[in-house]
Amino acid sequence: QVQLAESGGGSVQAGGSLRLSCLVSGYTSAVNCLGWFRQYPGKEREGIAGLHTGGSFTYYADSVKGRFALSQDNAGNTMYLQMNSLQPEDTALYYCAAVLTASPHFCNPTRPSSYRYWGQGTQVTVSS
């Protein structure tokens, strides 16, 4: 089993930055894919960024490309999402999620159904 916990959300003005963290615990050696998703009220979760922990795959949605950046700590237990140039449309509940023992094909966050393990989410609010 794997547990994920997001942190780092908050309120910021447009143009500001936040860094989200996703702490992964449990059977971390089996984690192959980590992704970030966001959800607007009444909408489906949208995959915005994802990676294969072996470094062979990285994905950014067009809506965040050039503004958001993924990274991991050296131990591979924490994934970060650096969010720059935030806009009001980035206001959402942000989740991280994981896939175990998977090839890079399954890391694409545009297929949320591939991700089995989810955190509880952290709210990001951007004011104009």
DRENDO-918759 format. One record per atom (N, C-alpha, C): residue number from 1; x, y, z; residue in three letters. Coordinates in nm, 3 decimals. Atoms other than C-alpha are relative to their C-alpha. Layout:
<nodes>
(NUM,(X,Y,Z),"ALA");
...
</nodes>
This chain:
<nodes>
(1,(0.083,-0.119,0.000),"GLN");
(1,(0.000,0.000,0.000),"GLN");
(1,(0.086,0.124,0.000),"GLN");
(2,(-0.068,-0.129,0.009),"VAL");
(2,(0.100,0.357,-0.066),"VAL");
(2,(-0.094,0.108,0.050),"VAL");
(3,(0.078,-0.115,-0.046),"GLN");
(3,(-0.018,0.673,0.105),"GLN");
(3,(0.063,0.126,-0.057),"GLN");
(4,(-0.047,-0.127,0.053),"LEU");
(4,(0.009,1.022,-0.040),"LEU");
(4,(-0.064,0.114,0.078),"LEU");
(5,(0.050,-0.115,-0.073),"ALA");
(5,(-0.027,1.355,0.135),"ALA");
(5,(0.050,0.128,-0.066),"ALA");
(6,(-0.036,-0.127,0.062),"GLU");
(6,(-0.034,1.693,-0.037),"GLU");
(6,(0.010,0.111,0.106),"GLU");
(7,(-0.010,-0.120,-0.083),"SER");
(7,(0.069,2.021,0.122),"SER");
(7,(0.049,0.114,-0.087),"SER");
(8,(-0.053,-0.116,0.070),"GLY");
(8,(0.161,2.372,0.017),"GLY");
(8,(-0.103,0.086,-0.068),"GLY");
(9,(0.103,-0.084,0.060),"GLY");
(9,(-0.171,2.499,-0.108),"GLY");
(9,(-0.023,0.126,0.082),"GLY");
(10,(0.030,-0.124,-0.070),"GLY");
(10,(-0.301,2.839,-0.011),"GLY");
(10,(-0.058,0.103,-0.093),"GLY");
(11,(0.054,-0.111,0.078),"SER");
(11,(-0.411,3.176,-0.137),"SER");
(11,(0.113,0.090,-0.046),"SER");
(12,(-0.105,-0.084,0.058),"VAL");
(12,(-0.202,3.393,-0.365),"VAL");
(12,(-0.064,0.093,-0.102),"VAL");
(13,(0.050,-0.090,0.103),"GLN");
(13,(-0.252,3.689,-0.594),"GLN");
(13,(0.049,-0.044,-0.137),"GLN");
(14,(-0.038,0.033,0.138),"ALA");
(14,(-0.237,3.655,-0.971),"ALA");
(14,(0.143,0.044,-0.026),"ALA");
(15,(-0.140,-0.025,0.027),"GLY");
(15,(0.119,3.636,-1.091),"GLY");
(15,(0.093,-0.058,0.104),"GLY");
(16,(-0.080,0.057,-0.107),"GLY");
(16,(0.237,3.477,-0.770),"GLY");
(16,(0.036,-0.145,-0.023),"GLY");
(17,(-0.049,0.137,0.010),"SER");
(17,(0.389,3.136,-0.703),"SER");
(17,(-0.036,-0.079,0.125),"SER");
(18,(0.015,0.095,-0.110),"LEU");
(18,(0.325,2.834,-0.486),"LEU");
(18,(0.076,-0.126,-0.036),"LEU");
(19,(-0.059,0.132,0.023),"ARG");
(19,(0.506,2.503,-0.444),"ARG");
(19,(-0.079,-0.103,0.078),"ARG");
(20,(0.071,0.110,-0.062),"LEU");
(20,(0.297,2.198,-0.376),"LEU");
(20,(0.095,-0.116,0.023),"LEU");
(21,(-0.078,0.119,-0.031),"SER");
(21,(0.448,1.892,-0.212),"SER");
(21,(-0.092,-0.119,0.009),"SER");
(22,(0.073,0.127,-0.011),"CYS");
(22,(0.334,1.532,-0.232),"CYS");
(22,(0.093,-0.099,0.067),"CYS");
(23,(-0.082,0.094,-0.076),"LEU");
(23,(0.479,1.309,0.038),"LEU");
(23,(-0.055,-0.140,-0.022),"LEU");
(24,(0.038,0.137,0.028),"VAL");
(24,(0.472,0.943,-0.057),"VAL");
(24,(0.057,-0.090,0.109),"VAL");
(25,(-0.044,0.091,-0.104),"SER");
(25,(0.489,0.677,0.215),"SER");
(25,(-0.056,-0.139,-0.026),"SER");
(26,(0.043,0.138,0.019),"GLY");
(26,(0.445,0.303,0.241),"GLY");
(26,(0.095,-0.071,-0.095),"GLY");
(27,(-0.078,0.082,0.092),"TYR");
(27,(0.565,0.078,-0.040),"TYR");
(27,(0.055,0.088,-0.114),"TYR");
(28,(-0.043,-0.103,0.096),"THR");
(28,(0.746,0.363,-0.212),"THR");
(28,(0.085,-0.057,-0.113),"THR");
(29,(-0.086,0.056,0.104),"SER");
(29,(0.986,0.140,-0.403),"SER");
(29,(-0.079,-0.050,-0.120),"SER");
(30,(0.084,0.050,0.109),"ALA");
(30,(0.694,0.017,-0.613),"ALA");
(30,(-0.064,0.111,-0.082),"ALA");
(31,(0.063,-0.112,0.070),"VAL");
(31,(0.583,0.364,-0.720),"VAL");
(31,(0.076,0.031,-0.129),"VAL");
(32,(-0.062,-0.030,0.129),"ASN");
(32,(0.654,0.419,-1.090),"ASN");
(32,(-0.052,0.128,-0.064),"ASN");
(33,(0.060,-0.120,0.058),"CYS");
(33,(0.421,0.704,-1.184),"CYS");
(33,(-0.053,0.088,0.112),"CYS");
(34,(0.058,-0.099,-0.090),"LEU");
(34,(0.336,1.019,-0.994),"LEU");
(34,(-0.060,0.111,-0.085),"LEU");
(35,(0.067,-0.104,0.078),"GLY");
(35,(0.092,1.278,-1.118),"GLY");
(35,(-0.069,0.102,0.087),"GLY");
(36,(0.078,-0.105,-0.064),"TRP");
(36,(-0.077,1.602,-1.027),"TRP");
(36,(-0.128,0.021,-0.080),"TRP");
(37,(0.130,-0.021,0.059),"PHE");
(37,(-0.442,1.661,-1.093),"PHE");
(37,(-0.066,0.119,0.069),"PHE");
(38,(0.078,-0.103,-0.067),"ARG");
(38,(-0.681,1.945,-1.024),"ARG");
(38,(-0.145,-0.017,-0.037),"ARG");
(39,(0.144,0.016,0.018),"GLN");
(39,(-1.053,1.961,-0.990),"GLN");
(39,(-0.071,0.128,0.034),"GLN");
(40,(0.086,-0.115,-0.022),"TYR");
(40,(-1.290,2.252,-1.030),"TYR");
(40,(-0.133,-0.050,0.054),"TYR");
(41,(0.129,0.043,-0.054),"PRO");
(41,(-1.624,2.241,-0.846),"PRO");
(41,(-0.093,-0.050,-0.110),"PRO");
(42,(0.095,0.055,0.094),"GLY");
(42,(-1.866,2.018,-1.031),"GLY");
(42,(0.061,-0.056,-0.128),"GLY");
(43,(-0.068,0.048,0.120),"LYS");
(43,(-1.604,1.909,-1.285),"LYS");
(43,(0.079,-0.127,0.029),"LYS");
(44,(-0.085,0.117,-0.013),"GLU");
(44,(-1.401,1.595,-1.349),"GLU");
(44,(0.143,0.044,0.034),"GLU");
(45,(-0.141,-0.028,-0.026),"ARG");
(45,(-1.043,1.577,-1.228),"ARG");
(45,(0.075,0.008,-0.132),"ARG");
(46,(-0.080,-0.025,0.120),"GLU");
(46,(-0.796,1.708,-1.486),"GLU");
(46,(0.146,-0.028,0.032),"GLU");
(47,(-0.142,0.026,-0.019),"GLY");
(47,(-0.446,1.569,-1.515),"GLY");
(47,(0.083,0.113,-0.057),"GLY");
(48,(-0.077,-0.114,0.048),"ILE");
(48,(-0.199,1.856,-1.539),"ILE");
(48,(0.149,-0.029,-0.011),"ILE");
(49,(-0.143,0.031,0.008),"ALA");
(49,(0.144,1.698,-1.487),"ALA");
(49,(0.023,-0.140,0.053),"ALA");
(50,(-0.030,0.134,-0.045),"GLY");
(50,(0.297,1.357,-1.446),"GLY");
(50,(0.141,-0.041,-0.039),"GLY");
(51,(-0.135,0.048,0.031),"LEU");
(51,(0.625,1.169,-1.445),"LEU");
(51,(0.013,-0.146,0.032),"LEU");
(52,(-0.043,0.133,-0.037),"HIS");
(52,(0.778,0.827,-1.444),"HIS");
(52,(0.121,0.016,0.090),"HIS");
(53,(-0.105,-0.022,-0.099),"THR");
(53,(1.006,0.796,-1.142),"THR");
(53,(0.138,-0.038,-0.051),"THR");
(54,(-0.128,0.033,0.061),"GLY");
(54,(1.276,0.647,-1.361),"GLY");
(54,(0.052,0.106,-0.093),"GLY");
(55,(-0.044,-0.113,0.081),"GLY");
(55,(1.292,0.970,-1.557),"GLY");
(55,(-0.028,-0.013,-0.148),"GLY");
(56,(0.020,0.022,0.142),"SER");
(56,(1.172,0.832,-1.889),"SER");
(56,(-0.125,0.067,-0.055),"SER");
(57,(0.124,-0.063,0.047),"PHE");
(57,(0.846,1.027,-1.906),"PHE");
(57,(-0.031,0.118,0.088),"PHE");
(58,(0.050,-0.118,-0.070),"THR");
(58,(0.730,1.373,-1.812),"THR");
(58,(-0.108,0.061,-0.088),"THR");
(59,(0.112,-0.057,0.075),"TYR");
(59,(0.403,1.536,-1.912),"TYR");
(59,(-0.048,0.126,0.069),"TYR");
(60,(0.068,-0.121,-0.049),"TYR");
(60,(0.254,1.882,-1.875),"TYR");
(60,(-0.117,0.030,-0.093),"TYR");
(61,(0.113,-0.044,0.080),"ALA");
(61,(-0.090,1.987,-1.990),"ALA");
(61,(0.033,0.137,-0.060),"ALA");
(62,(-0.025,-0.128,0.068),"ASP");
(62,(-0.091,2.280,-2.231),"ASP");
(62,(-0.034,0.118,0.092),"ASP");
(63,(0.045,-0.109,-0.086),"SER");
(63,(-0.269,2.489,-1.968),"SER");
(63,(0.104,0.041,0.104),"SER");
(64,(-0.100,-0.031,-0.103),"VAL");
(64,(0.034,2.473,-1.734),"VAL");
(64,(0.142,-0.001,-0.053),"VAL");
(65,(-0.134,0.014,0.057),"LYS");
(65,(0.327,2.416,-1.969),"LYS");
(65,(0.071,0.135,-0.001),"LYS");
(66,(-0.078,-0.124,-0.007),"GLY");
(66,(0.598,2.675,-1.916),"GLY");
(66,(-0.020,0.076,0.130),"GLY");
(67,(0.026,-0.068,-0.128),"ARG");
(67,(0.451,2.784,-1.580),"ARG");
(67,(0.022,-0.092,0.119),"ARG");
(68,(-0.011,0.098,-0.108),"PHE");
(68,(0.452,2.466,-1.370),"PHE");
(68,(0.117,-0.093,-0.029),"PHE");
(69,(-0.114,0.091,0.017),"ALA");
(69,(0.747,2.233,-1.310),"ALA");
(69,(-0.002,-0.107,0.108),"ALA");
(70,(-0.008,0.115,-0.090),"LEU");
(70,(0.777,1.888,-1.155),"LEU");
(70,(0.143,-0.022,0.046),"LEU");
(71,(-0.130,0.046,-0.047),"SER");
(71,(1.064,1.771,-0.940),"SER");
(71,(-0.022,-0.102,0.110),"SER");
(72,(0.003,0.097,-0.108),"GLN");
(72,(1.146,1.499,-0.691),"GLN");
(72,(0.120,0.022,0.090),"GLN");
(73,(-0.117,-0.003,-0.085),"ASP");
(73,(1.371,1.485,-0.389),"ASP");
(73,(0.088,-0.120,-0.031),"ASP");
(74,(-0.095,0.105,0.033),"ASN");
(74,(1.676,1.261,-0.402),"ASN");
(74,(-0.046,-0.138,0.044),"ASN");
(75,(0.046,0.130,-0.049),"ALA");
(75,(1.510,0.988,-0.200),"ALA");
(75,(-0.120,-0.051,-0.078),"ALA");
(76,(0.116,0.042,0.078),"GLY");
(76,(1.213,0.985,-0.435),"GLY");
(76,(-0.127,-0.012,0.081),"GLY");
(77,(0.118,0.011,-0.084),"ASN");
(77,(0.970,1.015,-0.146),"ASN");
(77,(-0.091,0.121,-0.008),"ASN");
(78,(0.080,-0.121,0.010),"THR");
(78,(0.847,1.364,-0.223),"THR");
(78,(0.006,0.052,-0.142),"THR");
(79,(0.010,-0.062,0.131),"MET");
(79,(0.727,1.510,-0.550),"MET");
(79,(-0.049,0.143,0.021),"MET");
(80,(0.037,-0.140,-0.012),"TYR");
(80,(0.696,1.882,-0.595),"TYR");
(80,(-0.063,0.050,-0.130),"TYR");
(81,(0.052,-0.071,0.116),"LEU");
(81,(0.494,2.100,-0.827),"LEU");
(81,(0.021,0.149,0.025),"LEU");
(82,(-0.024,-0.144,-0.009),"GLN");
(82,(0.639,2.449,-0.860),"GLN");
(82,(-0.094,0.070,-0.096),"GLN");
(83,(0.101,-0.068,0.080),"MET");
(83,(0.363,2.676,-0.984),"MET");
(83,(0.033,0.149,-0.003),"MET");
(84,(-0.033,-0.141,0.019),"ASN");
(84,(0.461,3.016,-1.122),"ASN");
(84,(-0.104,0.068,-0.088),"ASN");
(85,(0.093,-0.079,0.082),"SER");
(85,(0.264,3.294,-1.289),"SER");
(85,(-0.143,-0.050,0.016),"SER");
(86,(0.133,0.054,-0.027),"LEU");
(86,(-0.053,3.170,-1.124),"LEU");
(86,(-0.107,0.100,-0.043),"LEU");
(87,(0.114,-0.078,0.048),"GLN");
(87,(-0.383,3.292,-1.265),"GLN");
(87,(-0.127,-0.046,0.070),"GLN");
(88,(0.124,0.041,-0.067),"PRO");
(88,(-0.736,3.290,-1.126),"PRO");
(88,(-0.056,-0.132,-0.050),"PRO");
(89,(0.051,0.127,0.052),"GLU");
(89,(-0.821,2.998,-1.355),"GLU");
(89,(0.076,-0.120,0.054),"GLU");
(90,(-0.071,0.110,-0.066),"ASP");
(90,(-0.565,2.791,-1.163),"ASP");
(90,(-0.062,-0.035,0.134),"ASP");
(91,(0.069,0.028,-0.126),"THR");
(91,(-0.795,2.806,-0.860),"THR");
(91,(-0.072,-0.133,-0.010),"THR");
(92,(0.056,0.135,0.004),"ALA");
(92,(-0.888,2.444,-0.786),"ALA");
(92,(0.051,-0.077,0.121),"ALA");
(93,(-0.051,0.096,-0.097),"LEU");
(93,(-0.840,2.152,-0.552),"LEU");
(93,(0.102,-0.088,-0.072),"LEU");
(94,(-0.109,0.072,0.064),"TYR");
(94,(-0.507,1.988,-0.635),"TYR");
(94,(0.028,-0.130,0.072),"TYR");
(95,(-0.027,0.133,-0.052),"TYR");
(95,(-0.440,1.618,-0.588),"TYR");
(95,(0.128,-0.055,-0.060),"TYR");
(96,(-0.104,0.082,0.059),"CYS");
(96,(-0.136,1.399,-0.630),"CYS");
(96,(-0.046,-0.146,0.007),"CYS");
(97,(0.042,0.139,0.011),"ALA");
(97,(-0.168,1.035,-0.723),"ALA");
(97,(0.117,-0.084,-0.050),"ALA");
(98,(-0.110,0.090,0.034),"ALA");
(98,(0.047,0.729,-0.788),"ALA");
(98,(-0.050,-0.125,-0.069),"ALA");
(99,(0.021,0.130,0.063),"VAL");
(99,(0.065,0.419,-1.002),"VAL");
(99,(0.118,-0.087,0.039),"VAL");
(100,(-0.106,0.092,-0.039),"LEU");
(100,(0.263,0.114,-0.890),"LEU");
(100,(0.037,-0.091,-0.115),"LEU");
(101,(-0.053,0.101,0.092),"THR");
(101,(0.480,-0.117,-1.100),"THR");
(101,(-0.060,0.012,-0.139),"THR");
(102,(0.058,-0.027,0.131),"ALA");
(102,(0.383,0.037,-1.431),"ALA");
(102,(0.105,0.052,-0.095),"ALA");
(103,(-0.086,-0.057,0.103),"SER");
(103,(0.552,0.120,-1.755),"SER");
(103,(-0.035,0.148,-0.019),"SER");
(104,(0.027,-0.144,0.019),"PRO");
(104,(0.581,0.488,-1.857),"PRO");
(104,(-0.132,0.029,-0.069),"PRO");
(105,(0.127,-0.020,0.072),"HIS");
(105,(0.274,0.443,-2.078),"HIS");
(105,(-0.113,0.034,0.096),"HIS");
(106,(0.110,-0.018,-0.095),"PHE");
(106,(0.056,0.439,-1.768),"PHE");
(106,(0.015,0.127,0.083),"PHE");
(107,(-0.024,-0.120,-0.080),"CYS");
(107,(0.202,0.761,-1.626),"CYS");
(107,(-0.074,0.122,-0.053),"CYS");
(108,(0.066,-0.115,0.058),"ASN");
(108,(0.006,0.989,-1.857),"ASN");
(108,(-0.121,0.040,0.083),"ASN");
(109,(0.111,-0.038,-0.088),"PRO");
(109,(-0.225,1.186,-1.626),"PRO");
(109,(-0.129,0.036,-0.074),"PRO");
(110,(0.125,-0.020,0.074),"THR");
(110,(-0.475,1.240,-1.906),"THR");
(110,(-0.090,-0.122,0.013),"THR");
(111,(0.079,0.119,-0.028),"ARG");
(111,(-0.592,0.893,-1.806),"ARG");
(111,(-0.001,-0.021,0.152),"ARG");
(112,(0.001,0.010,-0.146),"PRO");
(112,(-0.674,0.940,-1.435),"PRO");
(112,(-0.035,-0.140,0.051),"PRO");
(113,(0.040,0.133,-0.046),"SER");
(113,(-0.820,0.589,-1.419),"SER");
(113,(0.120,-0.092,0.020),"SER");
(114,(-0.120,0.080,-0.020),"SER");
(114,(-0.464,0.453,-1.439),"SER");
(114,(0.057,0.018,0.141),"SER");
(115,(-0.055,-0.033,-0.131),"TYR");
(115,(-0.387,0.615,-1.104),"TYR");
(115,(-0.090,-0.057,0.110),"TYR");
(116,(0.079,0.071,-0.101),"ARG");
(116,(-0.496,0.402,-0.810),"ARG");
(116,(0.007,0.065,0.137),"ARG");
(117,(-0.020,-0.054,-0.134),"TYR");
(117,(-0.356,0.583,-0.506),"TYR");
(117,(-0.005,0.152,-0.006),"TYR");
(118,(0.026,-0.144,0.004),"TRP");
(118,(-0.467,0.938,-0.426),"TRP");
(118,(0.018,0.062,0.138),"TRP");
(119,(0.000,-0.078,-0.122),"GLY");
(119,(-0.404,1.203,-0.166),"GLY");
(119,(-0.135,0.064,0.022),"GLY");
(120,(0.126,-0.064,-0.037),"GLN");
(120,(-0.674,1.410,0.001),"GLN");
(120,(-0.021,0.134,-0.068),"GLN");
(121,(0.014,-0.126,0.071),"GLY");
(121,(-0.605,1.725,-0.196),"GLY");
(121,(0.041,0.120,0.082),"GLY");
(122,(-0.035,-0.127,-0.064),"THR");
(122,(-0.487,2.076,-0.120),"THR");
(122,(-0.057,0.112,-0.087),"THR");
(123,(0.068,-0.106,0.072),"GLN");
(123,(-0.674,2.392,-0.216),"GLN");
(123,(0.098,0.110,-0.041),"GLN");
(124,(-0.075,-0.115,0.052),"VAL");
(124,(-0.512,2.658,-0.433),"VAL");
(124,(-0.101,0.105,-0.045),"VAL");
(125,(0.089,-0.110,0.035),"THR");
(125,(-0.688,2.993,-0.462),"THR");
(125,(0.083,0.118,-0.049),"THR");
(126,(-0.073,-0.111,0.059),"VAL");
(126,(-0.561,3.267,-0.692),"VAL");
(126,(-0.098,0.115,-0.022),"VAL");
(127,(0.088,-0.115,0.013),"SER");
(127,(-0.718,3.610,-0.667),"SER");
(127,(0.056,0.099,-0.102),"SER");
(128,(-0.042,-0.097,0.104),"SER");
(128,(-0.711,3.874,-0.939),"SER");
(128,(0.028,0.136,0.059),"SER");
</nodes>
